[in-house]
Amino acid sequence: MGIATPFTVRMSNQHNKAGLSLRGYCSSAATAQQLEEAVTELVATGLPFIWVDCRYLAFLSWQAQRVIFNAHQQARLAGCTLYWCGFSPAVLAQLAETGLHLLLHVLPASSYQGPAALLQEVSPSPRPPRPWLGNN
């Protein structure tokens, strides 16, 4: 069995484009809160669209799905539209179990029009040399 990818949220608000990149497993109340805080911050910018890159999102707990539902409502009331791009078949199946997929603006990854910087791969920070292993 593989190691679960920790949940990360990257956020960008540049050149009148707002977006999020979600990666890993949003599987706890703490990670759901992390998602909620990021969406709330972007909705507060007043921009009409928020683009969410979900290509590397692996799992959504019930808490995370509740956050997504609330975010959808919050954005709608603020005159903003959230576009969820690139959900995997597994995550779409999770959303289908609750019917949430019917409420959201779900698009393929190729439809993403948010900040391009969020689509770039994130590499882990380089390891410092470890002379005791002879690989410096």
C-alpha positions in Angstrom: 0.0 0.0 0.0 1.3 3.5 -0.9 1.8 6.4 1.4 -1.1 8.9 1.4 -0.2 12.2 -0.1 -0.6 15.0 2.5 -3.2 17.6 1.6 -2.0 20.9 0.3 -3.7 24.0 -1.0 -1.9 26.5 -3.2 -3.6 29.8 -3.8 -3.0 32.6 -6.3 -4.7 35.9 -7.0 -2.8 37.6 -9.8 -3.8 39.7 -12.8 -7.5 39.5 -11.9 -7.4 35.7 -11.9 -8.0 33.8 -8.7 -7.4 30.1 -8.3 -6.6 27.2 -6.0 -4.7 24.0 -6.6 -5.7 21.1 -4.4 -3.5 18.1 -3.9 -3.6 14.9 -1.9 -6.1 13.7 0.6 -8.5 16.1 2.2 -9.5 13.6 4.8 -9.8 15.3 8.2 -11.5 18.2 9.9 -8.2 20.1 9.9 -7.6 19.7 6.1 -11.2 20.6 5.4 -10.7 23.8 7.5 -7.6 24.6 5.4 -9.7 24.3 2.3 -12.4 26.5 3.8 -10.0 29.2 4.7 -8.5 29.3 1.3 -11.8 29.5 -0.5 -13.1 32.2 1.9 -10.1 34.3 1.3 -10.4 34.2 -2.5 -14.2 34.8 -2.5 -13.5 37.9 -0.4 -11.4 39.3 -3.3 -14.6 40.1 -5.2 -13.4 38.5 -8.4 -16.2 36.9 -10.5 -14.5 33.6 -11.0 -12.4 31.2 -9.0 -10.7 28.4 -10.8 -9.8 25.3 -8.8 -7.3 22.8 -10.2 -8.3 19.4 -8.8 -6.1 17.1 -11.0 -4.0 15.9 -8.0 -6.8 15.8 -5.5 -7.1 12.2 -4.3 -9.8 12.1 -1.7 -12.5 14.2 -0.1 -13.9 13.4 3.3 -17.5 14.2 4.3 -16.1 17.3 6.0 -14.4 18.5 2.9 -17.5 17.9 0.8 -19.5 20.0 3.3 -16.9 22.7 2.9 -17.2 22.5 -0.9 -21.0 22.8 -0.6 -20.7 25.8 1.8 -18.1 27.4 -0.5 -20.4 27.0 -3.5 -23.2 28.8 -1.5 -20.9 31.5 -0.2 -19.5 32.2 -3.7 -23.0 32.3 -5.3 -24.2 34.8 -2.7 -21.1 37.0 -3.4 -21.7 36.9 -7.1 -18.8 34.6 -7.8 -18.6 31.3 -9.6 -16.3 28.5 -8.5 -15.1 26.2 -11.4 -13.8 22.8 -10.2 -11.5 21.5 -12.9 -10.0 18.1 -13.4 -11.6 15.9 -10.7 -10.3 12.3 -10.9 -12.9 9.6 -11.6 -12.5 8.5 -8.0 -13.3 11.9 -6.5 -16.1 12.4 -9.0 -17.6 9.1 -7.7 -17.4 10.4 -4.2 -19.2 13.5 -5.2 -21.8 11.5 -7.1 -22.6 9.5 -3.9 -23.8 12.6 -2.2 -25.2 14.3 -5.4 -22.8 17.3 -4.9 -21.5 16.9 -8.4 -24.9 18.1 -9.7 -24.6 21.4 -7.9 -21.0 22.3 -8.7 -19.6 23.7 -11.9 -17.4 20.7 -12.8 -15.1 21.1 -15.8 -12.4 19.0 -17.4 -8.8 20.0 -16.5 -8.3 21.4 -20.0 -11.0 24.1 -19.2 -9.0 25.6 -16.4 -8.5 29.4 -16.9 -7.0 30.4 -13.6 -3.5 31.5 -12.7 -1.1 29.4 -14.8 1.4 29.3 -11.9 -0.9 26.9 -10.1 -0.6 24.3 -12.9 3.2 24.0 -12.6 4.5 21.0 -10.8 5.7 21.6 -7.3 9.0 19.8 -6.6 10.1 19.1 -3.1 12.7 21.5 -1.8 16.2 20.2 -2.5 17.8 18.2 0.2 20.8 19.7 1.8 24.0 17.8 1.2 24.6 14.9 3.6 28.4 14.5 3.7 28.1 11.5 6.1 26.5 9.6 3.2 29.1 10.6 0.7 26.7 12.3 -1.7 27.7 15.9 -1.4 
